[in-house]
Amino acid sequence: MSTPINAVNPSKKNNILGNVFHLFYPDVNTSFLFDRDLTDPIIWGSKNVVMTNLKNIDKLSEMLTEDSKIVVFSYIMTGDGYHRKQTYNGLVSGIGAHILRV
């Protein structure tokens, strides 16, 4: 099993579109976070690194604060492709307590 390469997309820093995010888990060790632009990830790599950055998404965006309401759709990979497993609809500050951990 290889270790995922962790990265924050420099083109997305302070350029995040909207307040809706898509969190993909292709396997048990890796995740990808997208905004509404599903062609260019914000963060990718180890699911722990991605989750830490998601909890601090307000620091990557000029438009979001700790008190901003966001929506995070979480998807896991199955034999039939990605399936949505959870929708988080709440404040940036509440992500850590409520988001799905695969």
Rosetta blueprint (number, residue, H / E / L):
1 M L
2 S L
3 T L
4 P L
5 I L
6 N L
7 A E
8 V E
9 N L
10 P L
11 S L
12 K L
13 K L
14 N L
15 N L
16 I L
17 L L
18 G L
19 N L
20 V E
21 F E
22 H E
23 L E
24 F E
25 Y E
26 P L
27 D L
28 V L
29 N L
30 T E
31 S E
32 F E
33 L E
34 F E
35 D L
36 R L
37 D L
38 L L
39 T L
40 D L
41 P L
42 I L
43 I E
44 W E
45 G E
46 S E
47 K H
48 N H
49 V H
50 V H
51 M H
52 T H
53 N H
54 L H
55 K H
56 N L
57 I H
58 D H
59 K H
60 L H
61 S L
62 E L
63 M L
64 L L
65 T L
66 E L
67 D L
68 S L
69 K E
70 I E
71 V E
72 V E
73 F E
74 S E
75 Y E
76 I E
77 M E
78 T E
79 G L
80 D L
81 G E
82 Y E
83 H E
84 R E
85 K E
86 Q E
87 T E
88 Y E
89 N E
90 G E
91 L E
92 V H
93 S H
94 G H
95 I H
96 G H
97 A H
98 H H
99 I L
100 L L
101 R L
102 V L
